[in-house]
Amino acid sequence: MKKAVHFGAGSIGRGFIGDLLHDTGYEIVLVDVDKNIVEQINKTNSYDLYIIEENYKKKTIDNVKAVLLTDTDKIAGEIAGAELVTVSVWVDNLPGVAVPLLAGLKKRVGKEAGKLDVLTCENAIHNGSILKNEVLKLDADFTEDMLDKAAAFPDTAVDRMVLASERNGVKSVDIGLAHELVIEKSKLTDPESEPVKGAVYTENMDKYIERKLFIINGGHAWAGYMGHICGFTTMQEVFEDENFTSSVREVMQEIGALIAQKYNFSIDELNNYIDFVINRFKTPGITDYISRVSRNPIRKLKAGERLTGPCIQCEERGLKNDRLIEGIAAALLYDISEDKQSSELQTHIKEHGIEESVSFYTSIPADSKLHKKIVENYKILSEKKKSHSYTATGGV
């Protein structure tokens, strides 16, 4: 049986990538930092998924074992004998993956095991290059030319509804049927191969990555940050409010106008995509928390990310971006003490002021009109947040 090593045994790792790897016929080695989930998987060499649209029908993923991320030697040995490596750990955690990955690739070089595809399944543009660069930072003697002979790092785009759950004290994942894993065909070790069953293979990754990251993740982030302004706890509270749902649609339509212009998608096609996304967000019987959707605001405010990226590009092209500006301002107001990045963000704003913080976290120049609009929205939303009185009727 073919072997795949997957870094990340969270909801995406088990509920999306692990599911596809299982259906492709791989033996799966899951790598994670959570000792409890590693022990749980190794008890039965399996884990369970529950399909939301099929009345939570159980699907068991077997032929699985798990290893702790700290066990570098064991992981390296597994990689040395693998046909595929996949990763879904959040972008901020990729440096931790790079260490055992490099150790495994060096073992493969020593065994002349051949070149390995490494799929970085993260919500980030050029995610394959991000992981590749993290590997290159570790050892100056292991040059880029050597790495290119050992591994390929195609970019990917990922999309599936996955929600952590628990049944009878056992951690599981609830999954939606609809999913999309897009893989950059030209950068695969063999461009004609299809290492994952059910994936889309394309020569144009940017159109899929930006459509997904900006429209889905951007719209979801906007809903989370604005929901926080209003004092909501769950995303279901947001989407039960028709005014809010209409506003989320407006955000996605602002982004859709950009994506249509850049990649020649038709407006009708993108509107249908937006309808599909909103209907998925409103799926009955699930609970998703604003704290999950909105976590790590510093990463999500970076230039090129889900709100800042389309907002800047719309500004450059003269396209409407009022809702996106509002969302960036709301992200700057995200204040949850349990969220490390939120705490860091709020401390920076208190010490340096909102004007400097906008430039620091978004890279938007302080002398630009866009910067001024974000600051104006921030000040207005700051007052609204105090009374949770925001009405979703449009930006300033």
N, C-alpha and C positions, 0 to 999 in steps of 0.2 A: 504493500500500500504506500502511496506517496505521502510525504510528510510536509506539513506546513507549521512553521513556528509563528505564533501570533503574540505580539506584545500588547497587553491590556485585556484584562478579564472583566471590564466594566460592562455597562449595558450595551454599548456599541460593539465592543469586542465579542461578547457572547451572543447578543441578540441580532447582530447584523453580519459582521465579517465571519465570525465562527459558524453561523448558520450557512452562509454561502460556501465556506470551505468544506463543511460537512457534506453538503449536497453535491459538491464537485468530486468528493471521494477521497479527501485527505484524512490521514491521521493528524490530529491537531495537538500541538503543544502550546498551552497558554502560559504566558509569563505575566506575573503581576506582583504588586507590592503588598497586597492584602493576604496575610497568612491564613485568615479564616476561609476566604473563597478558594485558596489553593488547596487547603485540607478538604473542604467540602467536595470539590471536583474529584480529587484523588480517591475519595472513599468509594465512588461508583464508576470512576472514569467516564463521567457523563454530567450533563446538566439539562435543565428543562426550560423551554420557552413556551409562552402561551399566546395564541394568535387572537388578537382583539376582535377582529371582524368575524371570527368563527366561534363566537361565544366562549372565548378563552380556551379553545382546544389545545391540549398539551402536545408539544413536539419535543422529543428527547434527542439531544445531540450526544452521540456516543463516540467511542474511539478517541477520547480526550484524556490528556493528563496535564498537570499544572506544575509550574516551577516558580519559586520566588525570584524576583528580579536580582536579589543580592547574590544568587548562586551563579556567578559569572561563568565558572568552568563548566557547569552542567549545561547552561544555556548555549555556550560556545560549541559544546559537543553536539547538541541537538541541531544547531544551525549547520554544522559541518556535514550533517547527513540529510539536510532538508532540500526540498524542491522549490520552496517558496517561503518568504518571510513577509508578514503583514504587521501593521502597526496601527493602533488606535488608543492613544494614551493622553490626549490633549497636547497641543503644540508645545506648551510650556514645559512639558515633561520629556521632550525628545532628547535632551542632553543625557538623561539617565539611560535611555535606550541605546544610545550610541556606544556606550562602553562595552556591554556584552555583545552587541552586534559586530563591532570591530574585532573582538576576540574570536567570534565565530568565523568571520570572513578570513582572518589570518589562518585559522585551522583549515579552511577550505583551500586556501592557496597552497598550504603545506601538503595537503592530500591531493592536489590537482583535481578538485571536485567540480570544477567548472563554474561558470558565471551564474549568479543567483539574482532573481528578481526580488526587489524589496519594495513593497507597496505601502506608502505612508497614507493611511486612510484618515486624514484629519481635515477639519473645516478650515483650510488655509490655502491661499493661492500659492502655487509652486511648492506644495508640501514636500514633494520628493527631494527637491533641491535643499530645502531647509534641513532635512535629516542628513542628507549627504554632507552638507557643510559641517554639521555637528560631529560627524565621524572624522572628517578631515582635521578638525581642531585637536584631536586627541593625540596624534602621533605624527610628527613632522617627517619621520622616516618612511611612513606609509603614504606615499604620494598620491595625488589625484589620479595619475596614470595607473598606478597599482590598484587603486580602488575601482577604477573604471573597468579593469580586467577581472575584478572579483565580483562586482555587483552592478546592477542597473537600478536606477531610482526614478521610475516613471511617476508623473503627477497623477493624482486621482481626485474625483469628486464623490462625496458620499451623502446619501440621504435615506433615512428610514426613521419611522417613529419607534423608539425603543424606550421603555420605562421600567426602571428597577421595581421589583416586587418581591414578596416573600410569602411562602405558603408552608404552613406547618413547621415554621422555624428554618426553612431552607430558602436561600436566596435564589430568585428566578428572574426572568425578564419577560415583560409583556411586549409583543411586537405587532406592528401593523403589517398588512400584506404588501402594500406598495413599497417599493424600494428602488434605488438607483445607485449603482457603483459604476462610475465612468473611469476608464483607465487609458492613459496616454499610450496609444499603440506603438508609435514610432520609437519610444524609448525602452520598450521591452527587450529582453535579451534576444528573443525571437519575435519580431513584429507580427508574424503570422500565427503565433500561438495564442491561446486563450486560457490563461492559467486559472481563471475563476469563472465557473459556470454562472450564467445569468448576468454578467457584467456587460457594460457597453464599451466598445473599443473605438477610439476616435483619434483623428489626427489633429483636431482642434479642441484642446482642453479648456482654453480660456472661456469659451462661450458657455460651456457646461458649468465650470467652476463659478463664474461670476453670476450666472443665472441662479444657481443654487445658493451660494454664499450670500449674495446680495438680496435676492427676493425672499427666500425662505428664512435664512438666518437673520437677515436684516429686519424683515417684518416681525419675526418672533422677538428679536431683541428690543425693537421699538415697543412692542406690546408689553414686554416685561418691565422695561424701565418706566414707561408711562403708567403701567399698573401699580408700580411701587409708589409713584407720585400720589396716586389715589388711595393708597393704603390697602390695596388688594393683597391677598396672600397667594392665591392660585391663578393660573392662566385661565381656568374655566370661568372665574369671575370676570375677567377681561372680555372673554368672547361671549358671555351671556349678555353683555351690554351692546346693543345694536349700534349705538353711536361709536363705541370703541372699535367694533368690528369694521364699520365703515371707514374709520380713520386708518386702521391697519391696511385696508385695501388701498387707500390713497397713498400710503407709504410705498406699497408694492408697485403701484402704478407709476409713481415717480421713478422708481428704479427700473420698471419695465420699459419706460420711454428711453432710458439710457441704453438698456440691453438691446432693444430693437434697433436703435441707431447704430450701435457698434457691431452687431452680429447678424443683422438682417433677419431676425425673428419678426414674424408679423405680430401686430398688436393683438389681433384675435387669438393667436396662438398663446401669447403671454397672458392675456386675460383669462383664458381657459386654465392655464397653469396656476394663476393666482386663485381662481375659484377652487381648484383642486386642493391647493395648500390651505386655504382658509377652512374648507370643509374638513380637512384633516385635523386642523387645530381645534375644531369644534366636535371632534369625535366623542360621542356620549360614553359615559361610564368610566372615564379615566380622570385622574387627578395629577396635574403637573404643577410644580411650585415655581413661583416667580424667582425665588432664591436660586433655583437650579438654572433657569433660563438666563438670568441676569448675572450670574457669577462671573468673576474675573473681568470687571469692566475696563481695566487698564488695557488688557489685550484687545478688547473689542473696540477701543477708541483709537487704536493705532491707524496710521495712514494705510490705506489699502484694505482695511477691515470692513465688516459688514455694514456699518453706518457711515463711517468717515470716507471710505473708498467711493461709494456711489455719490455721496454728497459733494465731494470735491470735483468729481468728474462731471456731474450735472452742472455745477457752477461754471466749470471751464467751457462747457458746451452751451451755456445759456438756457439750460433746461430747468424746470420747476424743481425746487428742493426744499420747500418750506417744512414739510413733515420730517424730512431727514435731519434738518437743522434742529428741529424740536427734539428728535430722538437723541441726538448727540448731547444736547443740553440736559435731557433727562438722565442720560447715562452718567453725566458728571455729578448728578445729585443722588446717585445710588449710594445709600449709606446703610450698610449692614455690618455690624461689628464682627460677626463670625467670618466674614469674607475678607481675607487678607488684603486682596487688591483694592477692595472698597475702602478699607481702613487707610491704606496707603494714599489712595486718591484724596480722601477727605482731609487727611493731615496735610497734604501738599497744598490743597486749596486754602486751608486755614492759614498756613504759614506764608504762602506766596501770592494769594489772591487768585480769583477766577481767571483774570485776563492772562496771567503768566501760565496758569495751569492748562488752559485751552491749547496754547501753543506747544507746551511741553509734551502733552499727551497725544495730540492729534497732528502735530507738525504743521498746522495751519498758521501762516504768518500773521503776526499781531496787527500789522497795518492793512490787512485785507478786509473787504466788506463781509466776507463769509465769517471771519473771526468776530466782527462786531455783532452780526446777527445771532451767533451762538451765545455770546455773552448776554445780549438782550433777552433771548429766550430763557437762559439760565436764571436771570434775575426774576423774570415773571413767574416761571415755574417754581422757583424757590418760595415765593410768597404763596402760590397755590398749594404747595406741598404742606405748608404749615396747617392748613385747614382741610386738606384732601378735597379741595373744591374744584379741581380742574374739570372742565367740560371739554370733551374731545370735539372741538368744532373748527380747529385750524390753528396754524402757527401764527406768530406775530408778524 
